[in-house]
Amino acid sequence: MQTILGSGGAIGISLAKELMNYTNQIRLVSRNPKKVNETDELCRLI
């Protein structure tokens, strides 16, 4: 499982796309998370 903090930014989106070459277990954390890949897990900061 890889977790990307601040996943809504340009670097976070690019990183999520690239990580799919290594794993399909990716967690995206941000205020308004949106899936980049179909298997992404979303976690909203409040």
N, C-alpha and C positions, 0 to 999 in steps of 0.2 A: 504494500500500500504506500503510495506516494501522496503527500499532501502539499498543495500549492496555496500559500497564503497570498491574498491580494490577487486572486485569479482573474479578476475582471480587466486588468490592465494588459497592455500589449505584450509584455514579457510573459505574464501568466498564461495568456492564450497560446502563444507560440510554444511555451514549455509544455503545456498540456498536449498539444498536437504531437510534439516530438517524443514525449514519454510513451505514447502509444506504440512506438517501435520496441519498447522494452517491457511494458506491463499494461494490463487493462484495468488495474486497480488504482484509480486516481481519484482523490478527494479534492474538490475545489472549494475554497473558503473565501468568502467576501461578503460585503453588505447585500449585494443583489446577485447571487451566483447564477450563472447560466451554463448549461452543458456545452462543452466544446466537442466532446466525443460521446457516443451513444451510451457507453458504460460508466460515465462519470458519476460519482456520488457528490451531492451538493450539501454544503453546510453554510447556513446563513449566520452572520454575526449580528447581534442585537445590542 
